[in-house]
Amino acid sequence: MNNIKLVATTTFGLEAVVKRELISLGFEIDQVENGKVTFISDIQGIAKANLWLRSAERVLVKIGEFRALTFDELFDKVSNLPWEDWIKVNGSFPVNGKSVKSKLFSISDCQRITKKAIASRLESVYNSKLAEDGPLYTIEVSILKDVATLTIDTSGVGLHKRGYRKIDVEAPIKETLAAALIQLSFWNKDRILYDSFCGSGTIPIEAAMIARNIAPGINRQFASEEWFDIYKAERKLARSKITTPKLNIYASDINEKAVESAKLNAKQAGVFDDINFSTDDFLNIEYKDYGVIISNPPYGERLKGKSIYDIKDLYRNMGKLFNQLETVSKYIITSFEGFENLYEKKADRVRKLYNGRIKVRFYQYYGPKPKKDE
């Protein structure tokens, strides 16, 4: 099948990053909306997108979209879609739903009717009762302002689950968000990277994977692997593209347990030798000229044991040190509303993002480019 419409879902605020990733992978962009980017592909592109997208949450197949004001209309239009092109006779197809500002506001009824309509279509095409004991096809009926969109999830477990994070520390940053922060910065593999609050190591690990061109999904499984034999060739190609540049990535944390967790996660990701780990206070790190700091320091909503006064002192101390590092670029993510006041410097740019369900801001302080880049 060609000209398939796929949807890369994303955390709000990261649509432009995901769009850029899709374009770099050679996909044609169809539409960019809040929380999703629709693009055109063929069957093989499903595997390519799942393996390579770093900042997207899932890859969905868009089966159809239409206006529906009654349940009869929903049933008829769902049953007219070509479900047999995707779902095998023994396929299991649970239906999830959501409805926003629509006449069909009962989610449970929308799910039930959608399920019934799909089953009716498949039983008619296959001339058989459906066992639903085979491959999983998770379907979503999403109704926004009376427009229903029907999709099938090709990813399974969310794309942030790379498979390397076996040990977590308290309040980790999602892998997809960490990858986006790196791509939103001016860091590249030829520059020094510091994460002085590395926690379980997600930011430095994602940076090393980007620098070495390691596909983020190379070591995990996807729901659509049970549908089509499309992943073997893409994985082989992805492995052939891995590089081994000399990297200067420094990951540190004052919490020794966190650093040990980060080391184990880096080993699992295959990038342990690319990262310099240390247990240290951020105030004791020697930050070199033209380096880049990308960090996810503690903030009140995340750490129950930290008082708000500890957090304020931390941000004040960050400002006192980092503001002296005029040749270093600083990128800091936090949910603390008064960060800039405590840090005592306005950011060059602030992006509103989400870390899970927590509203955060990404404060970007640009340093000069290395002289060799001028």
ABEGO torsion letter per residue (X at the ends): XBGBBBBBBBBBGAAAAAAAAAAAAGBBBABBBBGBBBBBBBAAAAAAAAAABAABABBBBBABBBBBABAAAAAAAAAABBAAAABBAABBBBBBBBBBGBABABAAAAAAAAAAAAAAAAAAAAGBBBAGABBBBBBBBBBBGGBBBBBBBAAEBBAABAGABABBBBGBBBAAAAAAAAAABABBAABBBBBABAEAGAAAAAAAAAAAGBBAAAABBBAAAAABBAAAAAAAAAAAABBBBBBBBBBBBABAAAAAAAAAAAAAAGAAAABBBBBBBAAABBBBBGBBBBBBBBBAAABAABBAAAAAAAAAAAAAAAAABAABBBBBBBABAAAAAAAGBBBABBBBBBBEABBBBBBBBBBBBBAAAX
